[in-house]
Amino acid sequence: MEVEAEVANKILSESRIIDVDEEAHAYEHSIELQLPFLQYLYGSAFKFVPICFLMQDLESSRVVGQATAKALSGKNTLVIASTDMTHYEPQERAERNDKAAIDAALKLDEEQYYSTVESHAMSICGYGPTMAAITASKLLGAKKAQLLCYKTSGDVTNDYSSVVGYASISFTK
């Protein structure tokens, strides 16, 4: 797939904390999991800008979200953030913790999302990208969020003793 160089360069120019580092994607699997779905929907008629996060703090996430929004302003785009939710907790605890984080995302509140993840010591692996997506979405005009689906691995395996949570949330104007 082709990287959208113009947008990538604009994001780079809008932020002092983003670097070009192809090795950053060597052990990160979220983009390689998203691309087949995008290819199924759009064929080869799209370009993308992969961003991999090291820092997961609120301020860095906001900076990336702001830079992304500036680079995408006026363009017909889709912003995707990928993360698993709670890892390897009993179903009941995973659902309770994940619901708190989901509720913050549904309020388009990246600060509450961060606070929830930190205060519950949640094992969400990509909360930085999620906060950046919330920030970018709001700056691009999103006014509402909708939970499309929430499931855990236990819903597939029927083993609810140690699950991983998954949620799909859409931010729209």
C-alpha positions as CSV (number, residue, x, y, z in Angstrom):
1,M,0.0,0.0,0.0
2,E,1.2,3.5,-0.8
3,V,1.9,6.0,2.0
4,E,0.2,9.4,1.5
5,A,3.5,11.3,1.6
6,E,2.0,14.8,1.5
7,V,-0.1,14.2,4.6
8,A,2.7,12.3,6.3
9,N,5.1,15.3,5.8
10,K,2.4,17.7,7.0
11,I,1.9,15.7,10.2
12,L,5.7,15.7,10.7
13,S,6.0,19.4,10.1
14,E,3.2,20.1,12.6
15,S,4.8,18.2,15.5
16,R,8.2,18.3,17.2
17,I,7.7,14.8,18.8
18,I,7.1,12.7,15.7
19,D,10.0,11.0,13.9
20,V,10.3,8.9,10.8
21,D,11.3,5.5,12.0
22,E,10.4,2.5,9.9
23,E,11.8,0.1,12.5
24,A,9.0,1.4,14.9
25,H,6.6,-0.8,13.0
26,A,8.7,-4.0,13.1
27,Y,7.0,-5.4,16.2
28,E,3.7,-3.5,16.0
29,H,0.9,-5.5,14.4
30,S,-2.2,-3.2,14.4
31,I,-1.6,-1.6,11.0
32,E,-1.0,-5.0,9.3
33,L,-4.3,-6.2,10.8
34,Q,-6.3,-3.1,9.6
35,L,-5.0,-3.0,6.0
36,P,-6.7,-6.1,4.8
37,F,-10.1,-4.7,6.0
38,L,-9.4,-1.4,4.3
39,Q,-8.3,-3.2,1.1
40,Y,-11.5,-5.2,1.1
41,L,-13.6,-2.1,1.4
42,Y,-11.6,0.3,-0.8
43,G,-9.4,-1.9,-3.0
44,S,-6.2,-0.1,-3.8
45,A,-8.0,3.2,-4.1
46,F,-6.6,4.7,-0.9
47,K,-3.3,5.8,0.6
48,F,-2.5,5.8,4.3
49,V,-0.2,7.2,6.9
50,P,0.9,4.7,9.6
51,I,1.7,6.2,13.0
52,C,3.2,4.0,15.7
53,F,3.3,5.3,19.3
54,L,6.0,4.8,21.9
55,M,4.8,7.4,24.4
56,Q,1.3,6.9,25.7
57,D,0.9,10.1,27.8
58,L,-2.0,12.5,27.4
59,E,0.1,15.5,26.2
60,S,2.0,13.5,23.5
61,S,-1.3,12.0,22.3
62,R,-2.9,15.4,22.1
63,V,0.1,16.8,20.1
64,V,-0.2,13.9,17.6
65,G,-3.9,14.4,17.4
66,Q,-3.6,18.1,16.8
67,A,-0.9,17.6,14.1
68,T,-3.1,14.9,12.4
69,A,-6.1,17.2,12.4
70,K,-4.1,20.1,10.9
71,A,-2.8,17.8,8.2
72,L,-6.2,16.4,7.4
73,S,-8.2,19.6,7.5
74,G,-10.4,19.9,4.5
75,K,-9.7,16.4,3.2
76,N,-12.0,13.3,3.0
77,T,-10.2,11.0,5.4
78,L,-10.7,8.3,8.0
79,V,-8.7,8.3,11.2
80,I,-8.3,4.8,12.8
81,A,-6.8,4.0,16.2
82,S,-6.3,0.4,17.2
83,T,-5.9,-1.0,20.6
84,D,-7.0,-4.1,22.6
85,M,-8.8,-3.3,25.8
86,T,-8.2,-5.1,29.1
87,H,-5.8,-8.0,28.8
88,Y,-6.0,-11.3,30.7
89,E,-8.5,-10.4,33.4
90,P,-11.7,-12.2,34.4
91,Q,-14.6,-11.3,32.2
92,E,-16.5,-9.3,34.9
93,R,-13.5,-7.1,35.8
94,A,-12.6,-6.6,32.1
95,E,-16.1,-5.5,31.3
96,R,-16.2,-3.1,34.2
97,N,-12.9,-1.5,33.4
98,D,-13.4,-1.4,29.7
99,K,-16.9,0.2,30.2
100,A,-15.3,3.0,32.1
101,A,-12.8,3.7,29.3
102,I,-15.5,3.3,26.6
103,D,-17.7,5.7,28.4
104,A,-14.9,8.3,28.4
105,A,-14.3,7.8,24.7
106,L,-18.1,8.1,24.0
107,K,-17.9,11.5,25.7
108,L,-15.1,12.5,23.3
109,D,-13.0,13.1,26.4
110,E,-9.4,12.1,26.0
111,E,-8.5,13.4,29.4
112,Q,-11.1,11.3,31.2
113,Y,-10.0,8.3,29.0
114,Y,-6.4,8.8,30.1
115,S,-7.4,9.2,33.8
116,T,-9.6,6.1,33.6
117,V,-6.8,3.9,32.1
118,E,-4.2,5.2,34.6
119,S,-6.4,5.1,37.7
120,H,-7.6,1.5,37.0
121,A,-4.1,0.4,35.9
122,M,-5.7,-1.0,32.8
123,S,-3.6,-3.1,30.4
124,I,-4.9,-1.3,27.3
125,C,-1.9,-1.4,24.9
126,G,-2.8,1.5,22.6
127,Y,-4.5,4.2,24.7
128,G,-2.1,6.9,23.2
129,P,-3.4,6.4,19.7
130,T,-7.0,6.3,21.0
131,M,-6.5,9.6,22.7
132,A,-4.9,11.1,19.6
133,A,-7.9,9.9,17.5
134,I,-10.3,11.5,19.9
135,T,-8.3,14.7,19.8
136,A,-8.1,14.7,16.0
137,S,-11.7,13.7,15.6
138,K,-12.9,16.6,17.7
139,L,-10.7,19.1,15.9
140,L,-12.0,17.8,12.6
141,G,-15.6,18.4,13.7
142,A,-16.8,15.2,15.4
143,K,-19.7,15.8,17.7
144,K,-20.8,12.3,18.7
145,A,-19.4,8.9,19.3
146,Q,-21.1,5.6,19.1
147,L,-20.2,2.2,20.4
148,L,-20.5,-0.2,17.5
149,C,-19.6,-3.4,19.3
150,Y,-17.9,-4.6,22.5
151,K,-16.8,-8.3,23.0
152,T,-14.2,-10.2,24.8
153,S,-12.2,-13.3,23.8
154,G,-14.4,-15.2,26.2
155,D,-17.3,-14.6,23.9
156,V,-15.5,-16.7,21.4
157,T,-13.7,-19.3,23.6
158,N,-16.3,-19.5,26.3
159,D,-13.4,-19.2,28.8
160,Y,-14.3,-16.2,30.9
161,S,-11.5,-16.6,33.5
162,S,-8.9,-14.6,31.5
163,V,-10.1,-12.5,28.6
164,V,-9.0,-9.7,26.3
165,G,-11.6,-7.0,25.5
166,Y,-12.3,-5.4,22.1
167,A,-14.4,-2.4,21.3
168,S,-15.3,-0.6,18.1
169,I,-16.2,3.1,18.4
170,S,-17.1,5.5,15.7
171,F,-16.6,9.3,16.0
172,T,-18.7,11.3,13.6
173,K,-19.8,14.9,12.8
